[in-house]
Amino acid sequence: MTLCGELAGKPISAMALLGIGFRSISMSPAAIGPVKAMLTELPLKELEEFFADNLDAPTSRTPIRALLQAFADDRGIPL
């Protein structure tokens, strides 16, 4: 899947998009550095499993953004 737009220009948003299956994203040139830094540290298989577990789980009171931040923090992924 491909996505073009500003959403992919933020590292945490790009990480979410990758977690749900997007493999081609576009962004402004200024966003490439921070997103690339996130990508070089991202364990994609772990992220996919994280999404499978959290999207299929009963409704959680924790926002997905907070869950993604914790995922990144636990693995030293720069956001």
C-alpha positions as CSV (number, residue, x, y, z in Angstrom):
1,M,0.0,0.0,0.0
2,T,1.1,3.6,-0.7
3,L,0.2,6.8,1.1
4,C,1.0,10.3,0.0
5,G,0.5,13.2,2.4
6,E,1.7,15.0,5.5
7,L,0.7,12.2,7.9
8,A,3.8,10.2,7.1
9,G,6.1,13.1,7.8
10,K,6.0,12.6,11.6
11,P,8.1,9.6,12.9
12,I,5.3,8.3,15.2
13,S,2.7,8.6,12.4
14,A,5.0,6.9,9.9
15,M,5.6,4.1,12.4
16,A,1.9,3.6,12.8
17,L,1.4,3.5,9.0
18,L,4.1,0.9,8.7
19,G,2.6,-1.1,11.5
20,I,-0.7,-1.4,9.6
21,G,0.9,-2.4,6.4
22,F,1.9,0.7,4.4
23,R,5.2,0.2,2.6
24,S,5.5,3.3,0.5
25,I,5.0,6.7,2.1
26,S,5.8,10.2,0.9
27,M,6.7,13.3,2.9
28,S,8.3,16.7,2.6
29,P,12.1,16.7,2.3
30,A,12.4,18.3,5.8
31,A,10.7,15.2,7.3
32,I,13.0,12.6,5.7
33,G,15.8,12.8,8.3
34,P,13.7,12.2,11.5
35,V,11.6,9.5,9.8
36,K,14.8,7.8,8.4
37,A,16.3,7.8,11.9
38,M,13.2,6.1,13.2
39,L,13.2,3.5,10.4
40,T,16.8,2.5,10.9
41,E,16.0,1.4,14.5
42,L,12.5,0.0,13.8
43,P,12.0,-3.8,14.3
44,L,9.2,-4.1,11.7
45,K,8.1,-7.6,12.6
46,E,7.8,-6.7,16.3
47,L,5.8,-3.6,15.3
48,E,3.5,-5.7,13.1
49,E,2.9,-8.2,16.0
50,F,2.3,-5.2,18.3
51,F,-0.4,-3.9,16.0
52,A,-1.9,-7.4,15.6
53,D,-2.1,-7.8,19.4
54,N,-3.4,-4.3,20.1
55,L,-5.8,-3.8,17.2
56,D,-7.5,-7.2,17.8
57,A,-7.6,-6.8,21.6
58,P,-10.7,-5.6,23.4
59,T,-11.0,-1.8,23.6
60,S,-8.3,-0.3,25.6
61,R,-8.5,3.0,27.4
62,T,-4.9,3.7,26.4
63,P,-4.6,5.8,23.2
64,I,-2.7,4.1,20.4
65,R,-0.3,7.0,20.3
66,A,0.7,6.3,23.9
67,L,1.1,2.6,23.1
68,L,3.3,3.5,20.1
69,Q,5.4,5.9,22.2
70,A,5.9,3.2,24.8
71,F,6.8,0.7,22.1
72,A,9.4,3.1,20.8
73,D,10.8,4.0,24.2
74,D,11.2,0.4,25.2
75,R,13.3,-0.3,22.0
76,G,15.2,3.0,21.9
77,I,13.5,4.1,18.7
78,P,13.9,7.9,18.1
79,L,10.7,9.7,17.6
